[in-house]
Amino acid sequence: QVQLVESGGGLVQAGGSLRLSCAASGRTFSNYAMGWFRQAPGKEREFVAAISWSAEDTYYVDSVKGRFTISRDNTKNTVYLQMNSLKPEDTAVYYCAASRLSRLWYQGRGYNDWGQGTQVTISS
């Protein structure tokens, strides 16, 4: 069991940048992978990016590749999502999640604990 709290969302114009943070508290495990997901109005939740706590392995969905960067600071139990060159289609509620013992974490599968989400709105 781990509690996840996202922050850093807001409203920015297209082409701008935001940095999301996901702070974990409670019990954590060294084998947790962390991921970012998003859900736009009227759309299904989609997988955005993931990073392993134990290695520098990262994965990005094609639509954000080259624009978003996922990183971590294990001393703070925090995962970040740097979002650059934002587009209106990036507008969504962004969630961070933790995956324990999943062999397919890089495919957005096996995420057990979820944050409450932070709103990201990109205006044109």
Summary of the structure (lengths in Angstrom):
residues: 124
radius of gyration: 13.4
end to end distance: 39.4
largest distance: 41.0
contacts: 369
relative contact order: 0.31
helix: 5%
strand: 55%
